[in-house]
Amino acid sequence: MQWFSGSALALCCLPSSPVTLRSWPLVKARCICRRWVCINQFANVPAAGSYAYIRRTSDRLCKEHGLSVVMPGQDRGKSYAEWDAHRKGTSWKAKLKAAIDAAIPQAKDFDDFLRLLQEQGYEVKRGKYVSFRAPGQERFTRCKTLGEAYTEEAIIERIKGRFVERKPKENRKISLRIDLENSIKAQQSAGYEKWAKLHNLKQAARTLNFLTEHEIDSYPDLESRVAEITAASTEAAAALKAAERRLAEMAVLIKDVTTCKELHSLVQEYQRAADKKQFRRKHEGTLILYEVAVKVLKEQGFQKLPNLYALKAEYKQLAEQKDQMQRQYIEAKRQMQEYGIIKQNVDGILRTAPGKEQMQER
């Protein structure tokens, strides 16, 4: 059956709303009914009109009428035509991936790999990106569009046996719980409320695991740990600012010492000059720079020029210490934010006002 009534979907989801739809083919019905009816005409309908509910209803109607159901999965970002072609085994990309996978174990190098694909009938186009076109295919397909393991660099590494496909990192970061009682969005959308409840359960479990791993058995222990982390973060920030201030001062000092050393010979010429006024008029700007640098050094208590090499060595060492302090500050700040989230989650779970009733031992 290639046709079914789009109005049936709207009547199931919104029986009291006027329906002005007609019958469309499967692709149009699923696209237009879901998007235009759900989003444009009935965007303010509560839970019964949510996208999830309409999707389930649409899937049920498709099954009742013997039509295909697009199942959600990892192949996102495909058009329906591409998904359907892949499902039927007629996708150019799927065939190309299979051909590449078969050719790689037999290839000695990338040129040999290209030769093997040409023997299978593929036309090769080399440019910024390597592209292939199968017999009967209208356009070339770039390798990089097939996935991470099919770029030119990845294929070369796979031929050498050194390619390791990266696995997506699982998000285990602890985030704040959602205050369902005061969430307007949760009150307006049953779908969001259901998601928020599941989210809160996950965060509660991660919070409990965090407390167990860090041996925090009571609320006073948690408050003490938060205070320690906050103090460490404040101390690290102060040390970092002091190091940055000292580096700025040393940079000016090194500049002044360098100026004095570089212009010392010119000053000696000025002192030996028969006509000092004429010499000064000619080199006035340079002499002023020297005099300002000498004045600044005397104000800092230097009676003679400091050792420039020693200053640069000290500056380099302090810069390395500053980088280490910055890493320590970033880590302390991260821990402070993490413990802050943990404490807010605990307060929310136990309904304990911060700084008041203490939680009992778990």
C-alpha positions, 0 to 999 in steps of 0.5 A: 500500500503506497497511500494512507490518509495524513488526516488519520494521524492528525485525528489520532493526535488532535481529535478536537482540532480541524483537519484540512489534510489530504492523502500523501505518499509515505515520505510526504505524509511522515514529513508534512504531518509530523512537522507542519501539523505538530510544529506549525499548527499545534505547537501549543498543544500539551503532552498529547501533541508532543513530538514523541507521541506523534512519532509513536502514533505515526509509526503505529499507523504505518505498521497498520497500513503495511508501510515501512517504519524508520527506526532511529539509530546511529545512521543520522544525518542521512536523507530518506532516499539514502537511508532507504537505498542503504537498507535495500543494498542499493546505496552507492556509498555502502557499495564503495565502503565494501569495496574499500574494505575488501581492497585494503588487505590486498593493497601494498600501498595507496597507489596499489589500493587505487589500482585495485579499485580501478580493476573493480570498475571504479573511476578515480579522481584525485584532487584535494580529496580522493573521489570514486565513481562506480559504473552507472553512478552519476556523481563522484563520491568523496572518501571523506564523506564515508566516515572517519575510517575512509579518509585518504589518511585513514586508508593509508594508515589502514594499509600499514596496519596502524589505524585505530578508529576512535571510539566516542567518549562516554559522557560521565560528567556530573551535572546539576539536577533539574528543579522539577517543582519550579521548572515551568518547562516541566509543567508545560511538557510531559515529555520534558518532565519524563526526560528530566526525571530520568536525568535527575536519577542519573545525576543522583546515581553519579553523585552517590558514586562520587561521594563513595569514591571520595570517601565522603560519608556525611554532610559535614564531610562534604562541607569540609571538602568543599571548603578545602577545595575553595581555599586551595582554588583561592590560594592557587589564584593568588599565587598565579597573580603574584607570578604574573605580576613578577614576570611583568616587572622582570620583563620591564627590568630586562628591557631597561637593562638591555637598553642601557647595555645597547646604548652604552657605547653611544653614551660614551661617544656623547661624553667624548664629543667636542660639540655635545649640543650638536651630538645630542640634537642628532641622537636626542631620542636615543639618549632620552631612552637611555636616561629614562632606563637609567632613572628607572633602575636607580629608582628600583635601588640598582647602583650598577647594571644587573647581570642580564643573563641571570635576569633572563635565566630567572625570568625563564624559570619563573615562567615555567613555575607560572605555567605549572601554577596555571595548571594547578589553578585550572585543576583547583577551579575544576574541582571547586566547580565539581564539588559545587555541583555535588553539594547542590545535588545533595542539597536538592536530593535531601531538601536540605537548605545550605548551611542549615540542617546537616545530613545524617550519615548515609 
